[in-house]
Amino acid sequence: MRSFVPVVAAAAAATALLLGGCNRTDAKQKDAAAPTLQVTPEDVLVVSAGSLSAGPLVTGSIEPERRADLRAEVSAVVMSVFKENGQPVQRGDLLVRLDDTSIRDSLVSAQEAERAAAQAYDQAERQHQRMKTLREQGMASAQQLEDAEIRRNTTQSDLSAAKARVVSARQMLQRTEVRAPFDGIVADRKVSAGDTAQVGKELLKVIDPHSLRFEGLISSDAIQSVKVGQSVTFRVNGYGKQDFAGKVKFVAPTANPTTRQVEVIVEIASDAPARLAGLYAEGRVEASTSRVRMMPDSAIVRDGEKAYAWRIKGNVLQKVSLALGDRDPRRGDYVVRSGVADGDRVLRNPVATLKDGQSVKDAPSAATVGSPIETPAKP
């Protein structure tokens, strides 16, 4: 009987040690399963109300209202091009010079012909006055006076024609120098020194960057909701998610007979970068606007038909259900009807390993490396 008691006591002690070891192991596993989540300001999205615009879609391109396609008005060889694409110009600046050798020779010839015609006219005029005096004195016949008058009129006509040729030659000479018609920038240079420019050949294009506008098309089915003065928000290819704003300036009275779309011109609200010219743009006419709570698609976690978000409440991560509404076709954000409130902090790009109730720690912005950083808790 005395030998049985020590055996039972030893078994009980062994069991207690085993249970204690298991509890400590479970605690360590629990700590390892719930690491502390470190988040930076870039990982967190603050929920706030935004504007949801409803209206017809408008697509088109950004075009300058003031633009000039400068073309050759004389056939000549290009001697010099003084401006490159993108360089600013002022009205009257010399842009292209064409070879003017033959035109200068023509001008000199026309000036000499004008001088000779002027001398002939002066001589004929003096002869006419002389015959007129002699006729008054009865020393010349009427036929002689008439012949002198005819010669005077003929030389006068020749002088007028010679002056016209001089003017034409001067104009041709001026056309060998292509100058900027207004202040702007060179948008498209077409020629280089040595090229042969025929009449009508495009030399370069000048645009006024301060006159950019959105020239778009709208479906005729939605044209009744579009009016002059309505706000338009649009984005331009190549400028990412940058939003541009403007107002409807013109709505065409008739639709295109082929596409059945209506042309709309949108005046951009502020000075747009000159590089916008010619780029594709897409936006929406704000026929109606409402203030709603919005959330980007990247912050929403979907599980079948349900939607969730990971909210940071204090230092704890919470998985909250969301009731979503319509999607903004312009930005891709969703309307959140319930689940979060203004000012709530949610993860911008949640990962699949997050756990409800997980502890959260704010990290400085310099520690940002892609997605939120999980740091295992100390054992």
C-alpha positions in Angstrom: 0.0 0.0 0.0 2.8 2.3 0.8 4.5 1.7 -2.6 1.3 2.6 -4.5 1.0 6.2 -3.2 4.4 7.4 -4.7 3.5 5.9 -8.1 0.2 7.8 -8.2 1.9 11.0 -7.0 4.5 10.7 -9.7 1.9 10.1 -12.4 0.0 13.2 -11.3 3.1 15.3 -11.4 3.9 14.1 -14.9 0.4 14.9 -16.0 0.6 18.4 -14.6 3.9 19.0 -16.3 2.5 17.7 -19.6 -0.6 19.9 -19.4 1.5 22.9 -18.5 3.7 22.3 -21.5 0.7 22.0 -23.8 -0.8 25.3 -22.5 2.5 27.1 -23.1 2.7 25.6 -26.6 -0.9 26.6 -27.4 -0.2 30.2 -26.2 2.9 30.4 -28.4 0.9 29.1 -31.4 -1.8 31.6 -30.7 0.7 34.4 -30.6 2.4 33.2 -33.8 -1.0 33.0 -35.5 -1.8 36.6 -34.8 1.2 38.7 -35.7 1.2 42.5 -35.2 0.3 44.3 -38.4 2.4 47.3 -39.2 0.8 49.9 -41.5 2.0 53.1 -42.9 -0.1 56.1 -44.0 0.1 54.9 -47.6 -1.5 51.6 -46.5 -4.5 53.3 -44.9 -7.5 54.9 -46.6 -9.7 57.4 -44.6 -13.4 57.0 -45.6 -15.0 60.2 -46.7 -18.0 61.4 -48.7 -17.3 62.2 -52.4 -19.2 63.5 -55.4 -21.1 60.9 -57.6 -21.9 62.4 -60.9 -24.6 61.0 -63.2 -24.9 61.9 -66.8 -24.1 60.8 -70.3 -20.6 59.7 -71.3 -18.6 61.9 -73.6 -15.5 60.7 -75.6 -13.2 62.6 -77.9 -9.9 64.4 -77.9 -8.2 67.6 -76.7 -7.8 70.1 -79.5 -6.7 73.7 -79.6 -9.3 76.3 -80.6 -6.6 78.4 -82.2 -4.4 76.4 -84.6 -2.7 77.2 -87.9 -1.4 74.9 -90.5 1.3 76.9 -92.2 1.8 75.9 -95.8 4.2 77.0 -98.6 2.7 79.7 -100.8 5.6 79.5 -103.3 7.5 76.7 -104.8 11.1 76.9 -103.4 13.7 75.0 -101.5 13.6 75.3 -97.7 16.7 77.2 -96.6 16.2 77.3 -92.8 13.8 76.2 -90.1 14.2 78.2 -86.9 11.9 76.5 -84.5 11.6 72.9 -83.2 8.5 71.1 -81.9 7.4 72.4 -78.5 9.3 75.7 -78.7 7.3 78.8 -77.9 6.8 81.5 -80.6 5.5 85.0 -80.6 3.4 86.6 -83.3 5.6 87.7 -86.2 8.5 85.4 -85.3 10.3 84.0 -88.4 9.8 80.2 -88.5 10.8 79.1 -92.0 12.8 80.7 -94.7 12.5 79.6 -98.4 14.9 80.2 -101.2 14.1 83.7 -102.6 16.8 84.0 -105.3 14.5 83.7 -108.4 11.8 85.8 -106.7 14.3 88.6 -105.9 15.3 88.6 -109.6 11.7 88.8 -110.6 11.2 91.8 -108.2 14.3 93.6 -109.7 13.0 93.0 -113.2 9.5 94.3 -112.2 11.0 97.4 -110.6 13.0 98.1 -113.8 9.9 97.7 -115.9 8.0 100.0 -113.6 10.8 102.6 -113.9 10.7 102.4 -117.7 6.9 102.6 -117.8 7.0 105.7 -115.5 9.5 107.4 -117.9 7.4 106.6 -120.9 4.3 107.9 -119.2 6.0 111.1 -118.2 7.2 111.6 -121.7 3.7 110.9 -123.2 2.1 113.3 -120.6 4.5 116.1 -121.6 3.8 115.5 -125.3 0.1 115.5 -124.6 0.3 118.8 -122.7 2.4 120.3 -125.5 -0.1 119.2 -128.2 -2.9 120.6 -126.1 -1.2 124.0 -125.9 -0.5 124.0 -129.7 -4.0 123.0 -130.4 -5.3 126.0 -128.4 -3.0 128.2 -130.4 -4.2 126.7 -133.7 -0.8 125.2 -134.5 -1.7 121.5 -134.2 -4.6 119.6 -135.6 -7.2 117.7 -133.6 -5.8 114.4 -134.8 -2.4 115.2 -133.4 -3.9 116.0 -130.0 -5.9 112.8 -130.1 -2.9 110.7 -130.9 -1.0 112.3 -128.1 -3.8 111.6 -125.7 -4.0 107.9 -126.8 -0.2 107.5 -126.2 -0.6 109.1 -122.8 -3.4 106.7 -121.8 -1.5 103.7 -123.1 1.6 104.5 -121.2 -0.5 105.1 -118.1 -2.0 101.7 -118.4 1.5 100.2 -118.9 2.7 102.0 -115.7 -0.3 100.6 -113.7 0.5 97.1 -114.9 4.1 97.5 -114.0 3.3 98.7 -110.5 1.0 95.7 -110.0 3.8 93.3 -111.0 6.1 95.0 -108.5 3.5 94.6 -105.8 3.0 90.9 -106.7 6.7 90.3 -106.7 7.0 91.9 -103.3 4.2 89.7 -102.0 5.9 86.6 -103.4 9.1 87.7 -101.7 7.4 88.1 -98.4 5.9 84.6 -98.7 9.4 83.1 -98.7 9.4 84.0 -95.0 6.9 82.0 -92.9 6.0 83.8 -89.7 4.0 82.9 -86.6 0.4 84.2 -86.9 -0.1 84.4 -83.1 1.6 83.6 -79.8 1.8 79.9 -79.2 4.0 76.8 -79.6 5.2 74.8 -82.6 3.1 71.6 -82.5 4.3 69.7 -85.6 7.3 70.4 -87.8 7.0 68.9 -91.2 10.1 70.0 -93.1 13.9 70.5 -92.8 16.5 72.5 -94.5 17.0 71.3 -98.1 13.5 70.0 -98.6 11.6 71.1 -101.7 8.4 72.8 -100.8 5.7 72.9 -103.4 2.7 75.2 -103.2 0.4 73.9 -100.5 2.9 71.7 -98.8 2.5 71.8 -95.0 5.6 73.3 -93.3 4.6 73.3 -89.6 1.7 73.7 -87.2 1.3 76.3 -84.6 -1.2 76.1 -81.7 -2.2 78.3 -78.9 -1.9 76.1 -75.7 -4.2 78.5 -73.8 -7.1 77.7 -76.1 -7.3 73.9 -75.6 -10.7 72.4 -75.4 -12.4 69.0 -75.2 -14.1 68.1 -78.5 -16.2 65.1 -77.8 -19.2 63.1 -79.0 -22.3 62.1 -77.0 -24.9 59.5 -77.9 -28.0 61.1 -79.3 -30.2 59.0 -76.9 -28.8 61.1 -74.0 -28.6 64.5 -75.7 -31.8 65.8 -74.0 -30.0 65.9 -70.6 -27.0 67.9 -71.9 -27.1 71.7 -71.8 -24.7 74.5 -72.2 -23.0 75.5 -68.9 -23.1 72.0 -67.3 -19.9 70.8 -65.6 -17.9 68.0 -67.2 -15.2 65.9 -65.5 -12.9 63.9 -67.7 -9.6 62.1 -67.8 -6.9 62.1 -70.5 -5.0 59.1 -71.8 -1.4 59.3 -70.5 -2.3 61.3 -67.4 -3.4 58.4 -65.2 -6.1 59.2 -62.7 -5.7 63.0 -62.9 -9.1 64.6 -63.3 -9.7 67.6 -65.5 -12.8 69.8 -65.3 -14.7 72.0 -67.7 -18.1 73.3 -68.8 -20.2 72.6 -71.9 -19.7 75.4 -74.3 -21.4 74.2 -77.4 -23.9 71.5 -78.3 -24.4 70.7 -82.0 -28.0 71.2 -83.2 -27.9 68.0 -85.3 -26.4 64.6 -84.9 -23.9 63.0 -87.2 -25.9 61.1 -89.9 -23.4 58.2 -89.9 -22.6 57.7 -86.2 -25.8 59.2 -84.8 -23.7 61.0 -82.2 -23.9 64.7 -81.3 -20.8 66.9 -81.1 -20.1 68.7 -77.9 -17.4 71.2 -77.1 -16.2 71.5 -73.5 -14.2 74.6 -72.4 -11.5 73.5 -70.0 -11.7 75.3 -66.7 -8.0 76.1 -66.2 -4.9 76.2 -68.3 -4.2 72.7 -69.5 -0.7 71.4 -70.3 0.2 71.9 -73.9 1.0 68.2 -74.3 -2.7 67.4 -73.9 -3.3 68.5 -77.5 -4.4 65.6 -79.7 -4.8 63.0 -76.8 -7.9 60.9 -76.3 -10.1 61.9 -73.5 -13.2 60.4 -71.8 -15.5 61.9 -69.2 -19.0 62.4 -68.1 -21.4 65.3 -68.2 -22.6 66.1 -64.7 -26.3 66.2 -65.4 -26.9 65.4 -61.7 -24.5 65.3 -58.7 -24.9 63.8 -55.2 -22.7 63.5 -52.1 -22.1 59.8 -51.2 -19.6 57.7 -49.3 -17.2 56.1 -51.8 -14.5 53.4 -51.6 -12.1 52.1 -54.2 -12.4 48.6 -55.4 -8.9 47.7 -54.1 -10.1 48.2 -50.5 -13.1 45.9 -50.9 -12.8 42.1 -50.1 -15.4 39.9 -51.8 -16.7 36.6 -50.7 -19.3 35.4 -53.1 -22.0 38.0 -53.1 -20.8 39.5 -49.8 -18.4 42.4 -49.5 -16.1 43.3 -46.6 -13.5 45.8 -45.6 -10.7 45.7 -43.0 -11.3 48.6 -40.6 -8.7 49.8 -38.1 -10.4 50.6 -34.8 -7.9 51.8 -32.3 -5.1 49.3 -32.5 -7.3 46.4 -33.6 -8.2 45.1 -37.0 -11.9 44.5 -37.7 -13.6 42.8 -40.6 -16.8 44.7 -41.3 -19.5 43.9 -43.8 -20.4 46.4 -46.5 -23.5 47.2 -48.4 -22.4 48.5 -51.8 -24.3 50.6 -54.3 -23.6 51.8 -57.8 -20.1 52.0 -59.2 -18.8 55.3 -60.5 -17.9 54.5 -64.2 -15.4 57.4 -64.3 -13.2 56.5 -61.4 -14.3 52.9 -60.6 -15.1 53.6 -57.0 -18.2 52.0 -55.3 -20.9 53.7 -53.3 -20.9 52.4 -49.7 -24.4 52.5 -48.3 -23.5 51.0 -44.9 -20.7 49.3 -42.9 -18.3 52.2 -42.5 -18.6 55.8 -41.5 -16.9 59.0 -42.5 -13.4 59.2 -40.8 -13.0 55.4 -40.5 -9.6 54.0 -41.4 -9.6 51.0 -43.7 -6.7 49.1 -45.4 -6.2 50.3 -48.9 -4.9 47.0 -50.3 -5.7 44.1 -47.8 -4.0 40.8 -48.1 -5.5 37.3 -47.6 -3.6 36.5 -44.4 -5.3 39.1 -42.2 -7.3 38.0 -39.2 -10.2 39.6 -37.4 -9.0 41.1 -34.1 -5.4 41.2 -35.1 -3.4 43.9 -33.4 -2.2 46.9 -35.5 0.7 49.2 -35.1 1.3 52.4 -37.1 4.6 52.7 -38.8 6.4 55.7 -40.3 6.0 56.5 -43.9 9.6 55.7 -44.7 9.0 52.0 -43.8 6.5 51.5 -46.7 7.4 48.5 -48.8 4.4 47.5 -51.0 1.6 45.9 -48.9 1.1 46.1 -45.1 4.0 44.6 -43.1 3.2 41.8 -40.6 5.7 41.5 -37.7 5.5 38.4 -35.6 4.8 39.1 -31.9 7.5 38.4 -29.4 7.0 35.0 -27.7 
